């Protein structure tokens, strides 16, 4: 794996509110960040997403399980662990990362199932989604 991706992974795995100030060492000024809830461009907007994560979740942290990298692109498989109202939660997903010539992230696209890993835990909505899922499943 390219050493630059190793550095970026270390930054993600050790991310804290204090280390968030070093975000410009990982992301390009006009980087794009996309996940099931956000699609933003620019370093300030990306920083606000991470800050919101720290403001609303208990002890959030990323654990990288694997990374496949080729040239300036990588796909990272991760676990996002956090607490929400005293309850331990885990979201599993992956991120497509693309670097510019300076080794900064220009594209960060997260892939994870918001319906299964978030919405199904919401009272009433979760029940409805699980019913729909069962109806659509091949038996």
C-alpha positions as CSV (number, residue, x, y, z in Angstrom):
1,X,0.0,0.0,0.0
2,X,1.2,3.5,-0.8
3,X,2.7,5.2,2.4
4,X,0.4,8.2,1.9
5,X,-2.7,6.0,2.4
6,X,-1.1,4.5,5.5
7,X,-0.7,8.1,6.9
8,X,-4.3,8.9,6.1
9,X,-5.6,5.8,7.7
10,X,-3.6,6.5,10.9
11,X,-5.2,10.0,10.9
12,X,-8.7,8.5,10.6
13,X,-8.1,5.9,13.3
14,X,-6.7,8.5,15.8
15,X,-9.2,11.3,14.9
16,X,-10.2,13.4,17.9
17,X,-11.7,16.9,18.2
18,X,-8.1,18.1,18.8
19,X,-6.6,16.3,15.8
20,X,-9.4,17.6,13.6
21,X,-7.5,20.8,13.4
22,X,-5.0,18.9,11.1
23,X,-7.7,18.1,8.5
24,X,-5.9,20.2,5.9
25,X,-3.0,17.7,6.0
26,X,-5.4,15.0,4.6
27,X,-8.0,16.8,2.5
28,X,-7.6,19.2,-0.4
29,X,-9.2,22.6,-0.1
30,X,-12.0,21.8,-2.7
31,X,-12.4,18.1,-1.7
32,X,-15.8,16.4,-2.1
33,X,-17.2,14.3,0.7
34,X,-20.3,12.1,0.1
35,X,-22.1,9.6,2.4
36,X,-25.7,8.6,2.8
37,X,-26.5,11.9,4.6
38,X,-24.1,14.4,3.1
39,X,-22.7,15.6,-0.2
40,X,-20.5,18.5,0.3
41,X,-17.5,20.3,-1.3
42,X,-14.8,22.2,0.4
43,X,-12.6,21.7,3.5
44,X,-14.8,23.9,5.8
45,X,-17.9,21.8,5.1
46,X,-16.1,18.5,5.6
47,X,-14.7,19.8,8.9
48,X,-18.2,20.7,10.0
49,X,-19.4,17.1,9.3
50,X,-16.6,15.7,11.5
51,X,-17.2,18.3,14.2
52,X,-20.9,17.4,14.2
53,X,-20.0,13.8,14.7
54,X,-18.0,14.7,17.8
55,X,-20.7,17.0,19.1
56,X,-23.6,14.4,18.7
57,X,-22.0,11.0,19.3
58,X,-20.2,9.5,22.3
59,X,-16.6,8.5,21.7
60,X,-16.8,8.0,17.9
61,X,-13.9,6.2,16.3
62,X,-13.0,4.5,13.1
63,X,-11.3,1.1,12.9
64,X,-9.9,0.3,9.5
65,X,-10.1,-3.4,8.7
66,X,-8.5,-3.4,5.2
67,X,-7.4,-1.2,2.4
68,X,-6.9,-1.9,-1.3
69,X,-4.8,0.9,-3.0
70,X,-3.7,1.4,-6.5
71,X,-1.9,4.6,-7.6
72,X,-3.9,7.5,-6.3
73,X,-7.0,5.6,-5.4
74,X,-8.0,3.3,-2.5
75,X,-10.9,1.5,-1.1
76,X,-10.9,1.3,2.7
77,X,-13.1,-1.1,4.6
78,X,-13.9,0.2,8.1
79,X,-16.0,-0.1,11.3
80,X,-17.3,3.1,12.9
81,X,-17.9,2.6,16.6
82,X,-19.7,5.1,18.8
83,X,-22.2,5.6,21.5
84,X,-25.7,7.1,21.2
85,X,-27.7,7.9,24.3
86,X,-25.6,5.3,26.2
87,X,-26.0,2.6,23.7
88,X,-23.0,1.1,21.8
89,X,-23.4,1.2,18.1
90,X,-21.3,0.0,15.1
91,X,-21.7,0.9,11.4
92,X,-19.7,-1.1,8.9
93,X,-18.9,0.4,5.5
94,X,-16.2,1.4,3.0
95,X,-14.7,4.5,1.6
96,X,-13.5,5.3,-1.9
97,X,-10.6,7.7,-1.6
98,X,-8.9,9.6,-4.4
99,X,-5.8,11.7,-4.0
100,X,-4.5,14.7,-5.9
101,X,-0.9,15.2,-7.0
102,X,0.0,16.6,-3.6
103,X,-1.3,13.4,-1.8
104,X,-4.5,15.1,-0.5
105,X,-7.9,13.6,-0.6
106,X,-10.0,15.2,-3.4
107,X,-12.8,12.6,-3.2
108,X,-14.1,10.7,-0.2
109,X,-17.2,8.7,-0.9
110,X,-18.6,6.5,1.9
111,X,-20.6,3.5,1.2
112,X,-22.8,2.0,3.9
113,X,-26.4,0.9,4.4
114,X,-28.2,3.7,6.2
115,X,-31.5,1.8,6.2
116,X,-30.2,-1.3,7.9
117,X,-27.6,0.3,10.2
118,X,-29.5,3.5,11.3
119,X,-33.1,3.7,10.2
120,X,-34.1,0.2,11.3
121,X,-33.2,1.2,14.9
122,X,-35.7,4.1,14.9
123,X,-39.0,3.2,16.6
124,X,-41.9,2.8,14.2
125,X,-39.8,3.5,11.1
126,X,-37.6,0.5,11.9
127,X,-40.6,-1.8,12.1
128,X,-42.0,-0.6,8.8
129,X,-38.6,-1.0,7.1
130,X,-38.1,-4.5,8.5
131,X,-41.6,-5.5,7.2
132,X,-40.8,-4.1,3.7
133,X,-37.5,-5.9,3.8
134,X,-39.1,-9.2,4.6
135,X,-41.7,-8.7,1.9
136,X,-39.1,-8.1,-0.8
137,X,-36.7,-10.9,0.3
138,X,-36.5,-14.1,-1.7
139,X,-37.8,-16.9,0.4
